[in-house]
Structures are given as structure tokens and as C-alpha cells.
Amino acid sequence: MTPTTPWQAAMITPAEDFDGAPLLRKEFQLAEGHGGIARATLRATAFGVYEAFINGAPVGDDVLSPGWSSYEWRLRYRSYDVTSLLTPTSVLGVELGNGWYRGRLAWHGMSKLYGSELGFFGQLDIEFEDGHIQSVGSDTTWQSGPSATTFNDLYDGQTIDARRNQNGWAQPGFSPGPHWTSVRVLEFDVDRLAEPVSPPVVRADVVKPVEIFTSPTGKTVVDFGQNLVGWLRFTVQGEAGHAITIRHAEVLEDGELGVRPLRSAKAADTFILSGGEDFFEPTKTFHGFRYTEITGWPGTLTADDVEAVVVHSDLERTGTFECSNELVNQLHRNIVWGLRGNFLDLPTDCPQRDERLGWTGDIAVFAPTAAFLYDVKGFLQDWLLDLAAEQKAADGLVPITVPDALKYCPQPPEFPAPESSALWSEASVWVPWALWEAYGDDTVLKNQYESMTSHTRRVEGLLSPTGLWDTGFQFGDWLDPDAEPDKPWDAKADTGVVATTCMFRTASITAQTARLLGHQDDAEYFDQLAARVQASFLEHYVSGDGTISSDCTTVYALAIAFGILPGSGLRVFAGERLAELVRKNDYRVSTGFAGTPFITHALTDTGHVDEAYRLLLEEGCPSWLYPVTMGATTVWERWDSMLPDGTINPGEMTSFNHYALGAVADWMHKTIGGISPLAPGYSRVRIAPVPGQGIDWANTSLKTPHGTVRVEWRLDDGALALEATLPEGAEADVVLPGGEIRTVQAGTHRFDHRNVAAHLDHQGSR
């Protein structure tokens, strides 16, 4: 049997909706006379989300499958080896839920964006010892009935009534009651089926409460000590019909759950007791929370009674970082937890409020950080396939969210028609390039080449007669910390400057990609496009003395980081001006979504390491460490999502789990940790830790496609002790303070360098 066994299944839906959470079952006999089972594979997908069982046992560890893809063109299915679960009489059972397909999406209050009916499509192929194949597919012979779930929505939560449990419904011999009925077939084109490239969503961790307390209004509040994504589960016994309600929030305000940032998301689960011992786990929703308010618990709630299940895509951890500054270590842990919470089947912006969308701008800047911390190769390649599908259907326009649910939602009449947006739409080019650099596999470039070139050509057509990208709506340096809470677009950086520098970087990367893949004519074309954009930028945005229009940190950071300034003169001036602006702002962050990921790189690359370190280590608001001092365990959307007095920022967008500003970890890994690729996939590595005041040692490691690279360094009485370990087949250039380069091969290498303290003093005197 091969994965190409022809599809014989149909997309089926229950004859009744059964509160949006129906059960489906098919009892069947194994074919006789063919010997034992050699292997059995179930392939399954759904309109909605599904959980599949054979003879009552889950077929896999995944939850919320098949996840959220661009359903109009790609409906992914999962494959399971179920050989050990089959018996002569077997039952294939399925639970369905609304999920992303039919549940609420975005902040407009709309649901059923993709369809009004749930469906299941599955095929169990059983190969016997003699080669005979028996296929059991979803068809009209299946039965459907009600589950214990009476309500389910990703934003609003799940209600489970244990009195409605039907024990044994997915096992042989179950007698369906009068509420069970038939199924019917939905129209479905099997050409939409796609084998996933990304790993499934799984229960990845369990967290126990650290404190249970009574709020000022008398509510029972449970603190799990970590802002996480998932749900609670527990076993409990109480009076039949008694309800337990659980509300979720990321923070407290005045000792109570701070739910205003959730906007319209109810984020509440309700469990109704049967009178016996009941186990509750709401697997058809998820919440972003650190705190829960539990109402109706029978008796006294203890820390042993409940646990939080952490849910995200099944990703392998690859990169680690630790240093002498514990606040920085906590920041790094916050970045890791932010990734975990938002890499739930797709890279979302936030996991808690009525949004949870795959915003392209966030991952465009965070992809290098993500690819260091975890193996996200398949995860992001799968998402990029959705991006390309959405883009192709929109005539080359890369939407601001992928999958693009917003295209189905009404926009205010004053809002401009959708068009390419700098940095956001750049995800089509920047994310594939980040994966190429991290993993050295050009498959992603080949798969996305049409998408990359299509985006670049589309933006070329948007350039004004001056050659600048200075027309149309732009997010620009979104959430500039100096903007008013209700005006996140009101940044210091000129949107045309931001967009034009982004276009230069995009055209340059597209040209490099074309050259790598052997498309020489395209390479020359995009090289010339980049040169034209650069010339226009220099003519219209750079004054004679080197000042860049709007003269703020973001414009200099982008100009330096993206290499749009030719020669050393302009670059030196930009670096000096950037450092000056950082100092004048007392090392407080002054950049938004566009400038933040690149400012520490730009400072370091122009010789201003001290300013970069002081920017990172600043604890006043706004800064990276301010949220840490306020007890944050994930990265915030706003620098001041919580104000110093403990109140929540009054803006409508106030998430406490947004990974975008955590892109600074890329600089931490490369500059403090000292690990960066000299060749895609780290076959050649640059080991160049740059010590700075405030950090005395750092240990960093990365599991590359060739093996693990480790770098450890320590400052002791002005001397740098550096140890670097390389895997077999790798080569590294070790850059020591002062610029000396030593090339080393596999193995562990130790270096000692004196007078580093004087070097740091020199940095500080700039």
C-alpha cells in the first residue's frame, strides 16, 4: 500500500448539526481470508477540526487537526499508522468541532467564513499479508449523533455537559440511541487535498498552578506563573447539573482578571457535572492565559486539582541562549514562550483576543529568530504555500494576513482597497530567504520563486514616478512608542522611507534568489530594479550632509541594516546619527515594528556596540526589559501594554503575547552569543561574540543541519576566554576582539584574548 491509494471517501456531514460538535461512527468487519494485517493507515481531514478514534483509542497525539490553511485551495490531511488499533470488528469514530473553518474569525464578529456545514473526509486503508487492500472511507453508511459538547468556538470557549457523555460510542457493540441519525455527502473536490508539510499541533507541556488566591471581589483565581496557550483539564465529582465556569486572562488588573484586552473574545469554558467522576478537557478551543477565574468548583480548589495543558505545533527546539544578566535571560525565555504560544499551526500575531491571525509583518521580521530557536522549516514552508495560494488568487497581492480571512470581512468605507504593504507583504520574500539561510535547502526558494518575483514585480508597479514607494496605505513603523495609544500608525518614521528601504531589500533578495536558482535574466532585472530604487532613495530622502528624511532611529536603522547607503561616508554618518539619537533618548526604545528588529544590528555593524548593549539593557519604559521588570513571561505587543502603575494600556490593541518585538533575539544570538551563518545552513559558521558592558559571560548553542555549534565566552579581569565547538563537516571563522580571524574545523577550540576591558572602554567613549 502506498500513499497514492486512490481516494474512495466522500466529505460527509451529519444530518443534524448537533450543537456544532457531532460524533460520527462507522462499524466494520475486517476482510477475512487474507492473513494478518501488514499495515493500516488512516488519512483524515475535515471542514472544521476533528479528533479520530479507532475502537475508542485516539489515532494520534494531534489536536485541532487539520489546523487552518487557505481552505479554498489547500485542505490538509493527516496520516496515522493505526495497525495496532484494529480488531476483527472495529469502529472508526470522529468528533467534529467548528475550529477555524466555521468558528469566529477576526474582530468583526463573523463566523462561517469558509462554509456553514462541518464535514469529515477520511479513508482507512488496510493492507493484509497477501497484499489485499480493504478501504473504509467516509460515506453515507456512517452514523452521526450528539456529543457532550454543546458549544465550541476558538475565541469564546467550549461548553461540555458530562450528562450527555455516551460511553463506548467509538467502540464495537455500541447501540446508537434515538438521537443518532444518518449523514449526507457534501460537494468536495479532492484536488484541494494537500499532505501537510508542517508538524501537527500537540499537547506539548503541562503546567501546574503556582498560586490560588481570592480576588478583591471574592473570585477564586489560579495563577499558573506563565503566560501560555492551551486549556485546563481536570477530574472532578459533584452534583449532577452543577456548572463549573473557567474564565481566562493574561494579566490581572486591580487583583481581578484583566479581560478588556480580549475585546469580544469570551475565552470561557463551562463544564456541567454528571454526578459521577467526570474528566474535562476542552480540545475544541484554546486560550492565551496565565490566570484563570474558576467559579462553581465543588469544595476547596487546590493546586493538585487542575493543570494547564500547553498546546502548539510540534517543533523541535534547536537554539539556546544564556548569559550573566538574569533580566536578559528572562527576556529570552519570554521570546521563546511567545513563539510557542503563537506557532499554533500558523504564525499568529497573538493567541488570546478576537484576532489570532497570521499577520505577515510579524513573521517577516521574526523568521530569523524563529529559525534559530526551533526547527521551523516545515512549519513555515507550509504557511508559505498558503501565502502563495492567497497571492495567486489576488493577482500577485500578498495579503496582510495568511490565511486571508480578512478578505471576507467588511472594512470601513474610508479604509483603502487592499494593496501590497511594505514589510507585511515582504514576508513573501524575507521568510523564504530566512529559511534558506538557516537550513541551506533551496527547496523553499524553488517553491516560492514565483511568489517572490510576483510580489517584487507588483510593488515595482506601485512605485511613484519618482521611483519611491511613497503612495497608498502603509503600516509603516507600526506601534511607534511615541504614538498615541489609539493611533498605532502615527510613527515618527516617514512611511515612504520605510517602504522604499523595504523594497530595496526585497529586490536585492529576489535578485540573489534568481541567481542562485539559475535565472540569470531575472537576476539582472531585479539587480537593476534595486539599483533604481536605491538611486531614488538617495536622491529624494538623503540630504547633502547624510540626514535621512524624518531623521529618526527607524529610518537610519533600516538604511544601515538593508545596505541602501553606498560607500562608507553615508554609512558612517548614519551610524553616528543613529547612536546619537539613541543616546539622546536615554537608551529608551524609540522604534516600532519596522525599526525594532534591526536597530541593534545597525548599531553594532557601524561600531556602536555600547549603544546597542545599553539599549538592550535599559529597564525604563519603553524598553525590552521594562516588561520583564513588570513580571512579563511573554513579549508584549506594546512596549507599555501594562503601565508602570499596573493598569492596562488603554489602546484597543494590547496583547501580552506578541512575538514581533522579540526579534531582538536574532541580535542576541549573533552578537552576544556569537553564532551566525557564513554559508546557508551553517556549513560555514561565523563565531564572533562581541562582549559589551553589563554582560560578563554567555553560552549559546544551535543545532544546525550539520550538527550542534556551541559558543561559550567569559570575561575575567579584562581577558576574554572563548570556547567554540563545531560538528563534523563544518568550518568556522572565529573573529576575536580587534578583528583577528582564525579559521577552524570540527572539534572544540579555545581562545584567550587580553585587553578586552580596554576595548569595551573604547566602545563606551564613542
Buried (B, 14 or more C-beta within 10 A) or exposed (E): BEEEBEBEBBBBBBBBBBBBBBBBBBBBEBEEEBEEBBEBBBBBBBBBBBBBBBBBEBBBEBBBBBBBBBBBBBBBBBBBEBBEBBEEEBBBBBBBBBBBBBBBBBBBEEBBBBBEBBBBBBBBBBBBEEEBBBBBBBBEEBBBBBBBBBBBBBBBBBBBBBBBBBEEBBBBEBEBEEEBBEBBEBEBEEEBBBEBBBBBBBBBBEBEBEEBEEBEEEBBBBBBBBBBBBBBBBEBEBEEEBEBBBBBBBBBBEBBBBBBBBBEBBBBBBBBBBEEEBEBBBBBBBBBBBBBBBEBBEEEBEBEBBBBBBBBBBBEEBBBBBBBBEBBBBBBBBBBBBBBBBBBBBBBBBBBBBBBBBBBBBBBBBBBBBBBBBBBBBBBBBBBBBBBBBBBBBEBBBBBBBBBBBBEBEEEEEEEEBBBBBBBBBBBBBBBBBBBBBBBBBBBBEBBBEBBBBBBBBBBEBBBEBBBBBBBEBBBBBBBBBBEBEEBBBBBBBBBBBBBBBBBBBBBBBBBBBBBBEBEEBBEBBBEBBBBBBEBBBEBBBEEEBBBBBBBBBBBBBBBBBBBBEEEEBBBBBBBBBBBBBBEBEBBBBBBBBBBBBBBBBBBBBBBBBBBBBBBBBBEBBBBBBBBBBBBBBBBBBBBBBEEEBEBBEBEBBBBBBBBBBBBBBBBBBBBBBBBBBEBBBBBBBBBBBBBBBBEBBBBBBBBBBBBBBBBBBBEEBEBBBBBBBBEEBBBBBBBBEEEEEEBEBEEBEBEBEEBBEBBEEBBEB
